[in-house]
């Protein structure tokens, strides 16, 4: 990464998401100096996904970024979000499993994403199991509290068991 690329990349990161015009302008400059810059490509993917809802184009940017640098560890959770939003569940599952093998990725966040994937598929027990594993890999109280909140939310979605004792007594 060159000094010029860094300058424009930092400007883009600083401006996102509050000043989209400046973000895009800085990103375009950064990519003109280094069209293979994984951080710039990922940020472009975020813009297309989070701001414009164009998940297919966002996927293209994330794919390019990870093809250039599979160790761009901060890209995986955001790319997984795009796949989940676009209901590309098979792709999301494969990416999560792969990302879990990449050194330096946040395993807690990846297991959390896996829990969301299972929840979307209505596999609530598997989702709860993933949250439990995520908690093992979590090293801050804020995220532990978030996982506990998610656990309660998922439990509320689970089908309620009918109490057979009450029916027998009546």
C-alpha positions in Angstrom: 0.0 0.0 0.0 1.5 3.3 -1.0 1.4 6.5 1.0 -1.1 8.1 -1.4 -3.4 5.1 -1.3 -3.2 5.2 2.6 -4.1 8.9 2.7 -7.2 8.4 0.6 -8.2 5.2 2.3 -7.9 6.9 5.7 -10.0 9.8 4.5 -12.7 7.3 3.2 -12.7 5.4 6.5 -13.0 8.6 8.5 -15.9 9.9 6.4 -17.9 6.7 6.4 -20.9 6.5 7.0 -21.5 10.2 7.8 -20.3 11.7 4.6 -20.9 9.3 1.7 -19.9 11.7 -1.0 -16.5 12.2 0.5 -16.2 8.5 1.2 -16.9 7.6 -2.4 -14.5 10.3 -3.7 -11.7 9.2 -1.5 -12.3 5.5 -2.2 -12.2 6.1 -5.9 -8.9 7.9 -5.5 -7.5 5.1 -3.4 -8.6 2.4 -5.9 -7.2 4.4 -8.8 -3.8 4.2 -7.1 -4.3 0.5 -6.0 -7.2 -1.3 -7.6 -6.4 -4.4 -5.6 -6.5 -2.8 -2.1 -8.6 -5.2 0.0 -9.6 -2.6 2.6 -10.8 -0.2 -0.1 -12.7 -3.0 -1.9 -14.4 -4.0 1.4 -15.5 -0.5 2.2 -16.9 -0.2 -1.3 -18.8 -3.5 -0.6 -20.1 -2.1 2.6 -21.4 1.0 0.9 -23.2 -1.0 -1.8 -24.7 -3.3 0.9 -25.4 -1.0 3.8 -26.3 2.2 2.0 -27.7 1.1 -1.4 -29.0 -2.4 -0.7 -27.2 -3.7 -3.8 -26.1 -7.0 -2.4 -25.0 -8.6 -5.6 -22.6 -5.7 -6.4 -21.5 -5.7 -2.7 -20.7 -9.5 -3.0 -18.5 -8.7 -6.1 -16.4 -6.2 -4.1 -16.0 -8.6 -1.1 -15.1 -11.5 -3.4 -12.4 -9.3 -5.1 -11.1 -8.1 -1.7 -10.8 -11.6 -0.3 -9.2 -12.8 -3.5 -6.5 -10.2 -3.0 -6.1 -10.7 0.7 -7.7 -13.7 2.4 -6.2 -12.4 5.7 -8.4 -9.2 5.6 -9.9 -10.5 8.8 -12.3 -7.6 9.3 -14.0 -8.3 6.0 -15.4 -11.7 6.9 -18.2 -10.6 9.3 -19.4 -7.8 7.0 -19.4 -10.1 3.9 -21.3 -12.7 5.9 -23.9 -10.1 6.7 -24.3 -9.4 3.0 -24.8 -13.1 2.3 -27.4 -13.4 5.1 -29.3 -10.3 4.0 -29.3 -11.6 0.5 -30.5 -15.1 1.7 -27.5 -16.8 0.3 -27.4 -19.2 3.2 -25.2 -22.0 1.6 -22.6 -19.4 0.6 -22.7 -17.9 4.1 -22.2 -21.3 5.8 -19.2 -22.0 3.6 -17.7 -18.6 4.2 -18.2 -18.9 8.0 -16.6 -22.3 8.1 -13.6 -21.0 6.0 -13.3 -17.8 8.1 -13.1 -19.9 11.2 -9.9 -21.5 9.8 -8.2 -18.1 9.1 -5.7 -17.0 11.7 -6.7 -13.8 13.4 -10.4 -13.8 12.7 -12.8 -13.0 15.6 -14.1 -16.5 16.3 -16.8 -15.2 18.7 -18.3 -13.0 16.0 -18.1 -15.8 13.4 -19.9 -18.2 15.7 -22.5 -15.4 16.4 -23.0 -15.1 12.6 -23.4 -18.9 12.4 -26.1 -18.6 15.1 -27.9 -16.0 13.0 -27.6 -18.3 10.0 -29.2 -21.2 11.9 -31.9 -18.9 13.4 -32.8 -17.8 9.9 -33.2 -21.4 8.9 -35.3 -21.9 12.1 -32.7 -24.4 13.5 -33.0 -22.8 17.0 -31.1 -25.5 19.0 -28.1 -25.3 16.6 -28.3 -21.5 16.9 -28.2 -21.7 20.7 -25.2 -24.1 20.5 -23.3 -21.6 18.3 -24.0 -18.8 20.8 -22.6 -21.0 23.5 -19.5 -21.5 21.5 -19.3 -17.8 20.7 -19.4 -17.1 24.4 -16.3 -19.3 24.9 -14.4 -17.2 22.4 -15.6 -13.8 23.8 -13.3 -11.7 25.9 -15.4 -8.7 26.8 -18.5 -8.3 28.9 -20.3 -6.1 26.4 -20.3 -8.9 23.8 -21.2 -11.5 26.4 -24.2 -9.4 27.3 -25.2 -9.2 23.7 -24.9 -12.9 23.2 -27.1 -13.5 26.3 -29.7 -11.1 24.8 -29.6 -13.0 21.5 -30.0 -16.3 23.4 -33.1 -15.1 25.1 -34.5 -13.8 21.8 -33.9 -17.1 20.1 -35.4 -19.0 23.0 -38.6 -16.9 22.6 -38.9 -18.0 19.0 -38.7 -21.7 19.9 -42.0 -23.6 19.8 -43.5 -24.0 23.2 -43.7 -27.5 24.6 -47.2 -28.6 25.6 -47.4 -29.6 29.2 -48.8 -33.1 29.2 -49.3 -33.2 33.0 -51.8 -30.4 32.9 -53.9 -32.2 30.3 -53.9 -35.4 32.3 -55.1 -33.7 35.4 -58.1 -32.0 33.7 
